[in-house]
């Protein structure tokens, strides 16, 4: 698998857009993407502690929130797409 920076930004942006106290975001919230690929990228974001998420089975994740480091990384991704 190749790391897809656009997909990482999409995942982080979707988490950021959720209102406080809203239900969890899952990999099912990305219907036009391969669930296994979304799950792998959610795992990458967890590995770096950019999001708080729990695995609920094969390729199934629930994302509860973005972390401080996650916000910094999202800002970096957005800045890199502007240049």
Secondary structure, DSSP 8 states (H G I E B T S, - for coil): ----HHHHHHHHHHHHHS-TT---EEGGG-TTS-HHHHHHHHHHHHHTTSEEEEE-STT-EEEEEE-HHHHHHHHHHHHHHH-
